[in-house]
Amino acid sequence: MVANRNRLEVPIHSARKFTWTNGFRGVADMSDFGGARISSRVYADAVDIGFICESPRTGRRMLFTLVSYVRNYDNELTSETYVSCNNDGIPDTQITLFND
């Protein structure tokens, strides 16, 4: 977990948890996290939900925030989509978590 003055303790996940296509789209199944907390509030003064993805090769960390989720007819969560923005604030990497 990472914390700073305004940032709360945010879960950190290895990039190896995800299957990557083109290097910019990751997918994983929520059950692959073994009951660990996948995401949490990111900042104390905002409602952003997210997690940090860390490259085991480079050590680079990227913050991903929740942008959408899908529920089925029984109101069960089926997927969540998170994005990380580049320095211009433009989303450039996306992770989708599926709930089987």
C-alpha positions in Angstrom: 0.0 0.0 0.0 1.1 3.6 -0.7 0.1 6.6 1.3 1.0 10.3 1.2 -0.5 13.4 2.8 -3.7 13.5 0.6 -3.5 10.0 -0.8 -5.0 7.2 1.2 -3.5 3.7 1.4 -4.1 2.3 -2.1 -3.7 -1.4 -3.0 -0.7 -2.2 -5.2 -1.0 -5.1 -7.7 1.8 -6.5 -9.9 1.3 -6.1 -13.6 1.7 -9.9 -13.8 -1.8 -10.3 -12.4 -3.2 -9.1 -15.7 -3.1 -10.4 -19.3 -1.9 -7.6 -21.5 -2.8 -6.9 -25.2 -0.8 -4.3 -27.1 0.7 -3.3 -23.7 -2.1 -0.8 -23.1 -5.1 -3.1 -22.2 -5.1 -5.4 -19.3 -7.7 -7.9 -18.2 -8.0 -10.2 -15.1 -10.7 -12.1 -13.2 -11.6 -10.7 -9.8 -11.3 -14.1 -8.3 -7.6 -14.1 -9.3 -7.0 -11.7 -6.4 -7.8 -14.3 -3.8 -10.1 -12.1 -1.7 -7.5 -9.3 -1.4 -8.8 -5.8 -1.6 -8.6 -4.9 -5.3 -9.3 -1.1 -5.1 -10.1 1.6 -2.5 -10.6 5.3 -2.3 -7.5 7.0 -3.7 -7.6 10.5 -2.1 -8.9 11.7 1.2 -10.7 14.7 -0.3 -12.3 12.9 -3.3 -14.3 9.9 -4.2 -12.0 8.4 -6.8 -11.7 4.6 -6.5 -8.6 2.8 -7.8 -5.4 0.9 -7.3 -1.7 1.0 -8.3 -0.3 -1.3 -10.9 3.4 -1.9 -10.5 5.7 -3.3 -13.2 7.9 -6.1 -11.8 10.4 -5.4 -14.6 10.9 -1.6 -14.2 9.3 -0.9 -10.9 7.2 1.8 -12.5 3.9 2.4 -10.7 0.7 3.7 -12.4 -2.5 4.8 -10.7 -5.6 3.4 -12.2 -9.0 4.8 -11.4 -12.5 3.4 -11.9 -14.3 4.8 -14.9 -17.2 2.4 -15.4 -18.8 -0.9 -14.2 -21.4 -3.3 -15.5 -24.1 -5.1 -13.5 -26.4 -7.8 -14.9 -30.2 -8.1 -14.6 -29.8 -9.5 -11.0 -27.8 -6.4 -10.1 -24.6 -8.5 -9.7 -21.3 -6.8 -10.7 -20.0 -8.4 -13.9 -17.0 -6.1 -14.7 -15.2 -2.9 -13.7 -13.0 -0.8 -16.0 -10.1 1.3 -14.7 -7.9 3.8 -16.7 -4.6 5.4 -16.1 -3.9 8.8 -17.6 -0.8 10.1 -19.2 0.8 13.4 -18.3 -1.7 15.3 -20.4 -4.7 13.8 -18.5 -5.6 11.6 -21.5 -6.5 8.0 -20.7 -3.9 5.8 -22.3 -3.9 2.4 -20.4 -7.0 0.5 -19.5 -7.6 -2.5 -17.2 -10.9 -4.4 -17.1 -11.7 -6.8 -14.2 -14.3 -9.5 -14.8 -16.4 -11.1 -12.2 -17.3 -14.7 -13.2 
